[in-house]
Amino acid sequence: MKKKLLFVALALSSSISLVGCGGDGDDKNTGKVTTPIVIPPMVTAIPPVVTAPAPVVIPPVVTAPTPVPTSVFYNVKVIDGYLKNAQVWLDIDGDKQRDDDEPSILSGDGGVAQLDVTNTVNPEQYSAFAKIIFGQTVDEDTGPVAHGYVMSAPPGEKVISPLSTLVSIGIAHNTDGTETAEERAVIQQAVITQIANDLGIQEEYVLGDYIASGSGSAAYAAEHIVISKILPNDTDEFTVIIADNSDDAAFNKQVSVVSDMIKGVVEITAEEDFDTQVSIFDDDDDLDTDSDGDGLPDGLDTFPNDANEWLDFDGDLIGNNADPDDDNDGVIDELDIDPFDPALGLSETKQVIQFLQNSSIFYTLSEELNDNVSELYIDGFVVNGDLAVTESYQRIRTDNSSASLSTEMSSDLLLTVLGWTNVGGGYTLDLADGMLTAYPTRYSDISYQVTSVMSELSGLNIAENSINWEMFIDDSTVYPEGAISALFSLTANQDTYSLSGDAIWVLRGNSGVGDGADATTLNELITASSAGNNPDSGLVHGVSLGQHVGVELVADNTVNFYTFDFSEMETAQKIASTTWSLTSLNGEEIISFTAPQMVIDSWVDRWVYDSPHIIFSVYQDRVVRGSVQKSGELIDGDKSAFMNEVAKNAVVNAVQVDITVCGSGDIDTDASLDDFEQAVSNCGGSSQPITSEMLTLQSFHRIDDQGESRNHVFSNDGTVVVYEQGIESYTQDWSINGDRIQLSNTFGENGEESNNSIWALLDSTDAAWSMKVYDSATYRDGDNQLITNSEVWSGLLDLRDADGAYDCEIRYNSGPASIDEFNAQLAACGVLPDMDLADNSILRITGSLQTRSYVFNLDNTAFYYRNGVKYNRIWAINDDSNLELYNGEEQPLNYVMRLVDDTNGNLKFAVYDNGRQSIWSTTYKGVDLSVDILACEDLDSGWDEVNDVPLTYRSFDEFKQAVTSCQDGKLLAAFSDGLIDRGITLTTGDALNQADDIDTYQFNQDGSGVFTYNNGAGDVSVPMTWIIYEEGIVKIVMEYTDGNDVAQTAHDYLTIVETNGIDFSVKVFSRSTALQGIDDTDLGELGSRVLKVPDVE
């Protein structure tokens, strides 16, 4: 391999600090010498002082002599040893030649040359040259010089030496005259460093007086540079040398050879021993003849008769040009960090490339979430020359075997030249040119730069050295011998646009009305004007970006970022603003914006995206969210590892993945058996054949898409009884066909109707099976027509004993019961659903239609609402995965709860009451507090502001009709003595932040109360009484004096039509003597409002 002496990598910065360079020893402060001239004083004759008037005497003028011009000198020193009678000059015009008008002089004792620079401005800006003349110049250490040569020093340097000459030439090789002073200083320092490293000497001596400083190594190096005759003979040769910086230039080759020879001695010689060190050249070395014409004299040429070779760094008799490993460290030069340092081998990237190429096949492992269940996938790459291509894609089953999948299943929705494209088929890794580049095999225009670092894994803890997976059985398991990986991260080589595939949730700004994931155009996302800084949450027209966070896209291209508070003030807080843009790329319209870092920091865990650059675009007739990976930006969170077979197998054997559903290939209608076979293949095929022993006396339980239970109980007589919602429904015949189960039955007239099913087992545990099922049903429709429908579906079947319950039954125990008894009941249930409580809310409606709800905060505090009244709680998940509830910090345990069934939209909890030591179960509903409880305005009267009467009068029957309509499909509570047993206050506003037009009902336990309203003129309070008029209806009676000083009576009837446990949507029917009367047949005003219990400080 060729070696160039001077290689300079510029690393310029706008904040470079420059340190002035100068000679060493006594010459540092003797650059300018001046000769002082004494100027005589001016003499003036002074007349005598007299008192009487006298003639004026004019003294004679004595003129001072003309000053002699001051001479200015610039001292430099010429060294090999100190050189006397060398011709020295400043190269003012930069032509390297000594001109008559340039400062010039012969050096004197100690090699000092005192240049007269009286007429030269800033002599430090010019290079100094010295011509050492054979027959004239004398080395004060060795006598007359053996041959003539030329040396130079960079501008401002006061020592001209063989070392400074190499610096001057190196600077010339790496500059073109356009550099700033700062840039030139950086280059000069880089050259100094290179020369010092190549010769094995200290940097401080390269431009200094190494004789005065006593550096034996630097003096030895300088002496042998001169002896080698590589310095230019004259200024013309100097000009030729600086003009050619190629690797093949004779001077560069000569310097390389001589430097290596000198360094070889310097590295093994102590500083004090150089005086006795013999020369590396002797009288037999021919330093004048170049037999092979390669620019190296025979005395410097290891191969004097081979024009293609002149060096043999490792002494293996193979020239450096032909030798693939010059330092003989086992790493070829192309992959070697330093090809001439056996202590340094492969660079990180080149180590990874060599590892991958030597592996023939390697793997990447990745974790993906499927319905919040972690799955482990493996991509296998096969290496062919400089390319590695995805050849396999596998999913790890629960028994740690692998299911082979189609590479088409590993796909990303990317913007290609064809528009939005589902890019599957795997990736290609390009290993050429010492770099790692990855791209989708079918779309090489989308590429990523791969940064990778090798890791020897043998003996390391697997759980701690496998990225961030949390699915390890034993976190003490270590990698075996031979396990190797390379961690890598990706940087996009271009702006890369991708979509998540999920439709966005659009907030319509109409208090929840019309909200949904149904936007089909980008215009639906844009609002004409902003809702403001702290608007009502329901008034923000925007797009959700996560739980209680979202953005508002205003028509003026402003994007506002909001955090929503649905549980307290029901307001949205604008935390930042920036701009959005609409662009057209590859035929696709894209809205894009970048989330400020303060937004990401504020949203904390609610920010779940890898990139701050968010986009919206239309894909398959729906608006979808995506992101942009900007060119040159590291893809955040996208870290994985290349692993060899040993490492991959170690990880696979150490994990325990959860069982999950494979929905690939599912078809709702008109599915064929071929579709079923393809779906099974897509999921990796059957994990194992199903046998009779696996079925008999077993019960398989599942919940269908409608939330209803199905239970199949297999008997050894070849029949299976099917239970629907726990009730025996029908019997089928079953049989084993190959590795699958077939189930069938007929019914109807002449057996013309039938059900036929085929089950394939995709994965299994002791507690559950993951299935792919083909169902074909023939039946008569509503028109008595015989039709057939078939589908392919997938699901999880829970395994139970045939005589066991199909669901988790918690046996009531009034106490005393222990927590161990509670846990034993849970253990008997088998597989239990996960509890995802943080930042979620649950609601229970009691048998008397009272409400009990919990809001679980991220910080493990909780709010407990009893009939809307708020209490503070503390919650935690214990080591048994159960929920613990406390009334407060350092308070005794209140309840232990565990979710045992989450089917059919219900959340069934087992409960251990620690105070009563009892066990029971109860059912909650999950409540999304981001969805507002709204007033139901069915049949509302409206109000005539002019005449101050209802626009439409309604009857009591119409009130009850509207209640029925509003309650349809809603979570309900009801006014009752139990709901008001402790007294309760309900308001349309917040007691801590009153505004105009606020109504408040205060219900006291004894049936009395106060109604307070505020119409902008201050609070007005009216005494009231209340009774439960009918089931769920509370009647309020108020007597008051109106503005005309007339006594009036009003009867209000209130019914709750919807609740989330915190807010109550209420229909109100009002009769009044101020309207049509208060008799049971009188009409009145029908209205609606949302009430809540006000927070108190």
GIJO-V565283 format. One line per field, one symbol per residue. burial: # if it has 16 or more other ideal C-beta (glycine too) atoms within 10 Angstrom, else .. Layout:
burial: ???
This chain:
burial: #.#.##.#............#.##..#..##........................................#####################...#.#...####.#..######.#..#..##.########...###.....#..###########################....#....#########.###.####...########..##################..#..#..##..#...############.##.##..#....#......#...#.#..#.#.###########....######...###..#.###.#.###.##..##.#..##..########..#..####.#.......#######.#....###.#######...##.###.###.####...##.#########....######.#..#######.##.#..#.##.##..#.##....###...###########.#####...#######.##..#...#..#..###..##...#.##.######.########....#########..###.####..#.......#.######...#..##.....#.#########...########....#..#.#########.###.##.#.#########...#...##########.##..#...##..######.....######.....####........#.#.....####.#.......#############..#########.#...........###########.#...#####..#...#.#..##.##..#..#..#.#..######...#########....#########..###......#####......###########...########..#####..##.#.##.#####.####........#...#.#.###.##..##...######..##...#######.......######.....#.##.#.......#.#.#.#...#####.#.#.......#.###########################.#...#############...
